[in-house]
Amino acid sequence: MNTRTLFDLVSGDRARILRVRDDGAPGLRQRLLDMGITRGTELYVERHAPLGDPVEITLKGYSLALRMNEARQIEIEEL
């Protein structure tokens, strides 16, 4: 099975978070969880910066910008 991440989405896509990986920088997973990126949360990809990094998402009523290396740590299922 090919796992999709937030990195794979484009503007206008909707998704549900399945898992936040722990193979990034030390403390990254906890920081993402603290920002509300938790399993089961639905999100909407608003837009990408002109050069593709960062990506702006909307979840739980607020907007959040993430670097693409952070987006690679968030496994999703498209809605």
N, C-alpha and C positions, 0 to 999 in steps of 0.2 A: 504494500500500500504506500502510495506517495503522499507524504504529509505536506500539507499546505501551511504557509505562514502568512502573517500580515504583510510581509515583504512582497508576496505574490499578487496582492490586490491592486486594483487601479481605482481612480476616482469614481465615486458613485456606487461602489460595491458595498454590500452589507455582509456581515459575518458574525459568528458566535465564537467566543474564545473557548478552546478546548483545554489548553494547557500552557503554562509559562515555563519554558525550559530553564535549566540552571547551568548551561554551558557557555555563558557569556562572561563578561567581566565580573570580578568578585563583587557581590552585593547588588548586581543588576536585577536579579529576579525579585528580591525583596523590594527594591525601589519601584519596580513595575507594579507589584502587588499593592504597595502603599498608594500608588496613583489611581487605584481602582480597576486595574487590568486583572480581573479575576475570572476563574472558570465560570462559564455560563453567561457572561456579560455580552450583550449584543452591541455591535459598533457599526459605524458608518464611515467610510473613507471620504473625507471632504475634498482634499486635493493634495497634490505633491508640489513641492517647491520647483521652480523652473529647471533646476539641475537634478531633480528627483529626490533630494534629501534636504530637509526632513519631510515626513508625511503628516498631514493633519487629520485626526480622526475625531469623531464625536461619540461619546459614550456617557451614560448615566447623566445626561443633561449638560455636559460641558465639553469643550474642545481641548484637545491635547495634541501636541506635536512630538513626534518620536523620530529619532534617527533611524536610518534603515538597518543598521547593525542591531538596534534594539528590536525592531520589527521582526527580524529573523528569529527571535527567541519566543515569539507568540504564535502557537499553533492554533489554527482556526478551522471552522467549517463554514463554507459560504451559504448564505441564505437566499 
